[in-house]
Amino acid sequence: MAVDGAERARAVRVAHTVAAEAARAGCEEGSAAQLVGQDGSGPARKAAEESARGTGISGMSQPVVAVEGDTVSVAIQVARPTHLLSLVGMTQVHGQAREMCTLMAR
């Protein structure tokens, strides 16, 4: 059980890392657009999606990126294979995360 518990903890950690990095990338691009007087929501969404997809992590869901006002949020789910629990039919454990940041023209 400890082995599969560690896999779940790894899935949660990876999901948080990817979501946080994608949100940061989105905020940086969106903030840069706002700095020159443009709407930053499109660049923020595109950068966040590209950042999350560019990780190449197997078992990761499609990122769910939302830009509402000045807030960028990214939700990710990561699945990891089980080792012992697969003997009783549970073949995966999941970790999920949602990270947010605020666009600020700098």
Sequence and secondary structure as in RCSB ss.txt:
>XXXX:A:sequence
MAVDGAERARAVRVAHTVAAEAARAGCEEGSAAQLVGQDGSGPARKAAEESARGTGISGMSQPVVAVEGDTVSVA
IQVARPTHLLSLVGMTQVHGQAREMCTLMAR
>XXXX:A:secstr
 HHHHHHHHHHHHHHHHHHHHHHHHHHHHHHHHHHTTS  HHHHHHHHHHHHHTT  TTB   EEEEETTEEEEE
EEEEEE SSGGGGT  EEEEEEEEEEE    
